[in-house]
């Protein structure tokens, strides 16, 4: 089995596990004062997932990373991406009461980067709104 297929299967497993073990917050319905944000977060997650899958069908991710890392802007984009995901991981530690949940998100965040962060935001939208705006 090709590595890209294994990665998409692992990502599908992450999505299923994250939805099943989401806790008290409804994964798809918002009860926050800004309910449209949850639907926008899910739409962004689905659109980005679909486009990522499309790109994976047309290009080899690892070959493209190798080409990009050979160029200045490619390295800058890579650093920017991982600085952003580091901030996301820090947000999960601030957001969760337990240390275990953020630790479980670290590996998927490092592998799937924005796919994992968009999934987390969509799933935990209401509690993130409470954390940031109350």
N, C-alpha and C positions, 0 to 999 in steps of 0.2 A: 504494500500500500504506500502511495506517495505521501511525503511529509505534509503537503498542503491539505490533503484529505484528512490526515490524522489531526491536524490543527483545527480544521473545521468541526470534526467530530468532538474534539475536546472543548471547543467553544460552545457547541450545542449542549454538551453535558454541563458546562458552567452555567449557561442560561437556565437550563431545567432545574439544576440544584439551587441556584439563586432564587428562582421564583418559588420553588417548593418550600425552601427554608427561609423565606423572607421575614418571618415574624408576624407581628400584629398588623402591620400596615398593608392595606390591600395593594397588590402589585399594579393594578390597572385603573383603579378609581381613586380620584383625589378628594380629600375632605379639607384641603387647605383653603385659605382665602383667595388663592390664585390657582384654581383648578386647571385652567388651560395649559399651564406650564408642564404639568405631568404628561398631557397628551402631546405637547410639543417635544418633550424629552423622549417619549416613546417613538414618535415620528422620526426624530433625529437618529435614534438608535437603529431603527429599522432601515432607514435610508442609507445610513453609513455602513451598516452590515451588508445590505444588498450591493452597494457600490464596491465594497471591499471584496465581496465574493466575485463580482464581475471582473474586477482588476486581477484577482487571482486566477481566473480562467484564461486571461489574455497574456499575463506576464508572470514570470517567476519572481516571487518576492525576494528571495535571497540573492538572485542575480542583480535585481534592481538596487538592493541595498548596497551591494558591492560597487556598482557604478556610482551611486550617489555619494558614498563615503570617499570616493576618489576626487570629489569636487568640494570646494570651499562651502558653497551654499548647501550642499547635501549634508556635510558635517554639522553646519549651523542648524539646519532643520532637525537633524537627529538629536542634537543637544537640547534644542527648544522642546522637542517632543518629550524627552525624558525629564527635563526640568518640570514641565507641566504635569507629568504623571507622578513625579515625586510630591508635588503639591497636592494632587488628588489623594495619594496614599496618606499624607499628613491629615487631610480633611477626614478620611475614614477613621483615623485614630481619635480625632476630636469629636466626631459624630457618634461613635459607638461607645457604649458604657463598658463593654468587654474588650480586652486586648486580643482575644481569639479571632473575632470577626474581621478586624482589619488585617491581621496576619494572614487569614485565609484569602484575602483579596490581593495581597502583595504579588504573588506569583502570576495570577491571571492579569493583573495590571501591567506587569513587566512584559508579559508575552503579547497580550492583545491590546495593550495600551488604551487608545480612545474607545475601542469597542467595550472594554471592561468598565471604563469610567462612565460612559453613557448609560450602560446597563445599570450600574449602581445608582446613578442620579435618577433614572426613571423609576427604579424600584423604591428608592428611599426619598422621593421628592417631598412628600408632606413633612417628614421629620427634618429634612434639610432646610425647608422653608422656615419651620419653627426655630431651628437652631440659628439661622442667619438673620431672621427678621423679628424675633420676639425678644 
